Amino acid sequence: MISYYTEGVEMPPIQQSEITAWVKAVAGTYDKRVGEIAYIFCSDEKILEVNRQYLQHDYYTDIITFDYCQGNRIAGDLFISLDTIRTNAEQFQAPYETELHRVIIHGILHLCGINDKGPGEREIMEAAENKALDLLTQMRAGTAPTD
C-alpha cells in the first residue's frame, strides 16, 4: 500500500492513483512487489531536520529514503522536500512536475536496489529514472507494455 502525507507543506499536484500504479509498474520491472510505502512531502527545513537526526548529515537534499525492504517486497518511508524540487527544477530548467516525478521514482529505485553514490552509479540511476519517466508517459498515453 502506498500512502501520501504532508508535513508543513501543501500536497503537491499529483494524481495519487496514477503514481501508485506507476510505482507498482516500475517495481515490477525489477521483479519487486510493493509493500508499505509512505511518501512524506515536506519543506527544506523538515528534510534538514530528518537528515541531521537520522543520518547525521548537515545539508539539504531532495529525498531521504528509509529502506524497510524484505525479500522482493519493497517498503520504506520517503521524505521529499518540495522546496528543493522547486529549486532543482529551476536550476535544471526542467518542468516542476517532471522533477517531482523524477524524485518520487528515485526513492523507489533505491528500494529496488539501485545506488547512486559509487563510481558510475549516478549514470545508472539517471538511466533508470529516465526509463521510469518514459513508462509514466506511456501509461498516460495508454501505450505502456503489458505483461
Buried (B, 14 or more C-beta within 10 A) or exposed (E): EBEBEBEEBEEBEBEEEEBBBBBBBBBEBBEBEBBEBBBBBBBBEBBBBBBEEEEEEEEBBBBBBBEBBEEEBBBBBBBBBBBBBBBBBEEEEBEBEBBBBBBBBBBBBBBBEBEBEEEEEEEBBEEBBEEBBEBBEEBEEEEBEEE
